[in-house]
């Protein structure tokens, strides 16, 4: 059995934790890299570790080694950071969440004003499926290490109840207003998760619910944000986001945006090949 290293690393939250070879190995496997490549990278990263190294430094080294071998592995490996890159505002993240729901059979609209019994509310995403309406609030953090505490679901649940109370007064409304959702690109604290479960609020985060969190849905449906691309520049990504192109699938469909950016045919072919591999992976 492999012996774990007795080295402490610095997490993005500022906390220190024991370095885990197993966690590094799992994250590399998740990128699609085969066993030999994973072990090769684990060995190289292991040799470069030192007490107090940051998780960001470890990530950057592993990412560079994956990218050197195969770009699509690096793209999948950077998924979490790619979602952070949808910022600095939360608007592209709202579009991203709406797009994921669209590919799951929902009809969605963003930034909707809905009346409550007490006040009106601006709802990030309204999703409808099979005659049921779901209202979704998106909590985007552009800084790693920041989690959603219990205040967030408390606040969202009170807003949902106000909208639901008004919904019940609509005599001609045949659709049912179902659960409220809170979606974040980070994680929920244990109290936030407990409260959400208790009141029936649906919480969706990076890894919650288990095996059906954001990362799982993205991988399962091939719905990668354009920010995972290793070939597009930051300027090009921001241009696409400003045109509401948040998914690689959308860029594949609307290839003309690459022409608007003045990208050469040779480079365009490489970008589209990368996008195609991600969408079909």
C-alpha positions in Angstrom: 0.0 0.0 0.0 1.3 3.4 -1.0 2.4 5.6 1.9 0.9 9.1 2.1 3.4 12.0 2.3 3.5 13.9 5.6 3.3 17.3 4.0 0.9 20.1 4.8 -0.5 22.2 1.9 -2.2 25.6 1.9 -5.8 25.5 0.6 -7.4 28.5 -1.2 -9.5 29.1 1.9 -6.3 29.8 3.9 -6.6 26.5 5.8 -3.8 24.0 6.0 -4.4 20.3 5.3 -2.5 17.1 4.7 -1.5 16.5 1.1 -3.3 13.5 -0.4 -1.8 11.6 -3.3 -5.2 9.9 -3.7 -7.1 13.1 -4.3 -4.5 14.3 -6.9 -4.8 10.9 -8.6 -8.6 11.0 -8.7 -8.7 14.5 -10.1 -6.2 13.5 -12.9 -8.3 10.4 -13.7 -11.4 12.6 -13.9 -9.7 14.4 -16.8 -9.7 11.3 -18.9 -6.0 10.6 -18.7 -5.0 6.9 -18.6 -3.3 5.1 -15.7 0.2 5.5 -17.0 -0.1 9.2 -17.6 -1.7 9.7 -14.2 1.1 7.9 -12.4 3.7 9.8 -14.4 2.2 13.1 -13.4 1.7 12.1 -9.8 5.3 11.1 -9.6 6.6 14.4 -11.1 4.3 16.5 -8.8 5.3 14.4 -5.8 9.0 15.1 -6.4 8.3 18.9 -6.5 6.3 19.1 -3.3 7.5 21.1 -0.2 6.0 22.0 3.1 3.3 24.8 2.8 2.9 24.5 -1.0 -0.4 26.0 -2.2 -3.1 23.9 -3.8 -2.9 26.5 -6.7 0.8 25.6 -7.3 0.0 21.9 -7.3 -2.9 22.5 -9.7 -0.8 24.7 -12.1 2.0 22.0 -12.3 -0.5 19.2 -12.9 -2.4 21.3 -15.5 0.8 22.1 -17.4 1.9 18.5 -17.5 -1.6 17.4 -18.8 -1.7 20.2 -21.4 1.8 19.2 -22.7 0.4 15.6 -23.2 -3.1 16.3 -24.5 -5.1 19.5 -24.5 -8.5 17.9 -23.9 -7.3 16.4 -20.6 -6.1 19.8 -19.5 -9.5 21.3 -20.4 -11.4 18.8 -18.3 -9.0 19.1 -15.5 -9.5 22.9 -15.3 -13.3 22.7 -15.2 -13.6 24.1 -11.7 -11.3 27.0 -12.4 -13.1 27.6 -15.7 -16.3 28.2 -13.9 -14.6 30.8 -11.7 -13.5 32.4 -15.0 -17.2 33.0 -15.9 -16.9 36.0 -13.6 -16.2 38.6 -12.3 -20.0 39.2 -12.3 -22.5 36.4 -11.8 -24.4 37.0 -15.0 -22.5 34.5 -17.2 -22.9 31.9 -14.5 -26.7 32.5 -14.5 -26.6 31.9 -18.3 -24.5 28.8 -17.8 -27.0 27.3 -15.2 -29.9 28.1 -17.6 -28.1 26.4 -20.5 -27.4 23.3 -18.4 -31.1 23.1 -17.5 -32.1 23.7 -21.2 -30.2 20.6 -22.2 -31.9 18.7 -19.4 -35.3 19.4 -21.0 -36.3 22.6 -19.2 -37.5 25.8 -20.9 -35.7 28.7 -19.1 -35.6 32.4 -18.9 -33.2 34.6 -16.9 -33.6 37.8 -14.8 -37.3 37.6 -14.4 -39.4 39.8 -12.1 -41.9 37.8 -10.1 -44.5 39.1 -7.6 -44.6 38.0 -4.0 -47.4 38.7 -1.6 -45.2 41.3 0.1 -42.7 42.5 -2.5 -41.5 41.8 -6.0 -38.4 39.7 -6.6 -35.8 39.5 -9.4 -35.3 35.8 -10.0 -32.1 34.7 -11.7 -33.5 31.7 -13.6 -37.1 30.5 -14.1 -37.3 27.0 -15.4 -40.4 25.1 -16.6 -40.8 21.4 -17.4 -43.9 19.3 -17.6 -46.2 22.0 -16.3 -44.0 22.7 -13.3 -42.2 25.9 -12.6 -39.0 26.1 -10.6 -37.3 29.4 -9.5 -33.6 29.3 -9.2 -31.1 31.7 -7.5 -27.5 31.6 -8.5 -24.7 32.5 -6.0 -21.5 33.0 -7.9 -18.1 33.4 -6.1 -15.2 34.6 -8.2 -12.8 33.8 -5.4 -11.8 30.3 -4.5 -12.3 29.1 -0.9 -15.6 31.0 -0.3 -18.5 28.8 0.5 -22.2 29.5 0.9 -23.2 29.6 4.5 -26.7 29.0 6.0 -27.7 32.7 5.5 -28.0 32.1 1.7 -30.6 29.3 1.8 -32.5 31.1 4.6 -32.8 34.2 2.5 -33.7 32.4 -0.7 -36.3 30.2 1.1 -38.0 33.3 2.4 -38.2 34.8 -1.1 -39.5 31.5 -2.5 -42.2 31.4 0.1 -43.3 35.0 -0.7 -43.5 34.2 -4.5 -45.3 30.9 -3.8 -47.9 32.7 -1.6 -48.7 35.0 -4.4 -48.7 32.2 -7.0 -51.4 30.4 -5.0 -53.7 33.4 -5.5 -53.6 33.1 -9.3 -57.0 31.5 -10.2 -56.1 31.0 -13.9 -52.6 29.5 -13.3 -52.6 25.8 -14.2 -48.9 25.4 -13.7 -47.5 24.3 -10.3 -44.8 26.3 -8.6 -42.5 23.6 -7.4 -39.3 23.8 -5.3 -36.9 26.7 -5.1 -33.3 26.1 -6.0 -30.0 27.6 -4.9 -27.1 27.0 -7.3 -23.5 27.9 -6.5 -20.1 27.3 -8.2 -18.5 26.6 -4.8 -19.8 24.6 -1.9 -22.4 24.8 0.9 -21.5 24.7 4.5 -22.9 21.8 6.5 -25.5 24.0 8.2 -26.6 25.4 4.8 -27.0 21.8 3.5 -28.9 20.7 6.6 -31.3 23.7 6.4 -31.9 23.2 2.6 -32.8 19.5 3.2 -35.0 20.4 6.1 -37.2 22.9 4.3 -37.2 21.2 0.9 -34.9 23.7 -0.9 -32.9 22.1 -3.7 -29.2 22.9 -3.3 -26.9 22.4 -6.3 -23.2 23.0 -5.9 -19.9 21.8 -7.3 -20.3 18.4 -5.6 -23.8 18.4 -4.2 -26.0 16.3 -4.5 -23.6 13.4 -4.3 -22.9 12.1 -7.9 -25.2 14.7 -9.3 -23.5 18.0 -8.6 -22.4 20.6 -11.2 -19.3 18.7 -12.1 -21.2 15.5 -12.6 -23.9 17.1 -14.7 -21.4 18.9 -16.9 -19.4 15.7 -17.5 -22.4 13.6 -18.1 -24.0 16.0 -20.6 -20.8 17.3 -22.1 -21.8 20.8 -21.2 -18.5 22.5 -20.7 -18.2 26.3 -20.4 -16.1 27.9 -23.2 -13.7 29.0 -20.5 -12.3 25.5 -20.3 -10.7 26.0 -23.8 -6.9 26.0 -23.7 -6.8 27.6 -27.2 -9.1 30.7 -26.8 -7.5 33.8 -25.3 -9.0 35.6 -22.3 -10.1 38.4 -24.6 -11.8 36.0 -27.0 -13.6 34.2 -24.1 -14.9 37.5 -22.8 -16.1 38.5 -26.2 -18.1 35.2 -26.5 -19.5 35.5 -23.0 -20.7 39.1 -23.8 -22.6 37.5 -26.7 -24.2 35.0 -24.3 -22.1 32.1 -25.7 -21.3 30.3 -22.5 -21.1 26.6 -23.6 -18.7 24.9 -26.0 -21.8 23.4 -27.6 -23.1 26.9 -28.4 -19.9 27.9 -30.0 -19.9 24.7 -32.1 -23.4 25.7 -33.3 -22.5 29.4 -33.8 -19.1 29.1 -35.4 -19.5 32.5 -37.1 -18.4 34.2 -33.8 -14.9 33.0 -34.5 -15.0 34.8 -37.8 -16.1 38.0 -36.0 -13.0 37.6 -33.8 -10.8 37.6 -36.9 -9.4 34.1 -36.1 -7.4 32.5 -38.9 -8.7 29.4 -40.6 -5.9 27.3 -39.3 -6.4 28.3 -35.7 -10.2 28.2 -36.1 -9.9 24.5 -37.2 -7.8 23.7 -34.0 -10.3 25.5 -31.7 -13.3 23.7 -33.3 -11.5 20.4 -33.0 -10.9 21.0 -29.3 -14.6 22.0 -28.9 -15.8 18.9 -30.7 -13.8 16.6 -28.5 -15.1 18.2 -25.4 -18.8 18.1 -26.6 -18.4 14.4 -27.5 -16.2 13.3 -24.6 
